[in-house]
Amino acid sequence: MRFAKAAHDMGIAERVIELEQQRAELVTGAFLAAIDALGFVPGERSWAIGVFLDRLSVAGPAVAGEVVPS
């Protein structure tokens, strides 16, 4: 019985990871589409991506997909 529960819990954890990966792809796609729509030149594009990535790294912990202030 313990093995069945462990396998079930692992399946749930795997699904959560898949959903988070899909969400990351959506956020990235939306961000890059916004940069394209703004017509940034390559230097501006690189700057905007750098700022975006810097902000992600200091956003703080996430709970249920929402960033929680530190």
N, C-alpha and C positions, 0 to 999 in steps of 0.2 A: 504494500500500500504506500509506503514512504517513497518508493521509486516512482510510482505513478504520479504522486503529488509533485515530486521534484521535476519530473519530465513536464508536467503541466505548467508549473511555475516558469520553467525555462522557455517554454513556448510563448508564454505571455511576455516575458522579458524580451524575447526576440522580436515579437510584434511591436512592442514599444520602440525598440531601436529602429525598426523599419519605418515606423511612422515619423520618428524624429528625423531620419534621413530624408524622407519625402518632404517634410516641412522645410528643412534646410535648403533643399533644391528649389522649392517654391520661392523662398525668401531671396535666394541668390538670383534666380531668374527674374524676379520682379525688380530687384535692385539694378541688375544689368540692363533691363529694358528701360528703366527710368533714366539711366545714364545715356543710353542710346537716344531716347526721345529728347533729351536736353541738348543733344548735338555736341557733346564735349569733344574737344580735340584730344589726341593721345596723352598729352601731358596732364590735362585736366582730368581725364579718365583715370589715369594712374593715381593722381592725388585723391580723387573721390573714393577710389577703391581702398587706398591706404587709410583714409579717415574712417571708412566703414569698418574695416578690419580692426583698427585700433579701438573703436567704440564697442565692438563685439567683445573684445578681450577684457574690457573693464565694465561690462554691463552688470556683472554680478551673477549670483546664482539664480537659477530658474526653478520655479515650482509649477508643475502642471502647465508648462509652456509659457508662463508669464515671468518676466524678469522681476526679481524682488530686490528692492534697494538694499545695499549693504549697510 
